[in-house]
Amino acid sequence: MQMSQEDLAGKCDLDRPYISLIEVARKQPTISVLLKLAEGLDYGLPEMMKRVMSRYVVESN
């Protein structure tokens, strides 16, 4: 799914700079923010975490 940080921030009621900091691992989101992000991406939290973990494993190898 292609979505700009601005679009995601609007859907999640978060600031775009905060989304950027999460994306580059300079901020660690709380559970409530993770829930907002999952909702904004139209995923359940378990599905979003599964996608994050599979990407992390690929990138760390």
Secondary structure, 3 states (H helix, E strand, C coil): CCCCHHHHHHHHCCCHHHHHHHHCCCCCCCHHHHHHHHHHCCCCHHHHHHHHHHHHHHHHC
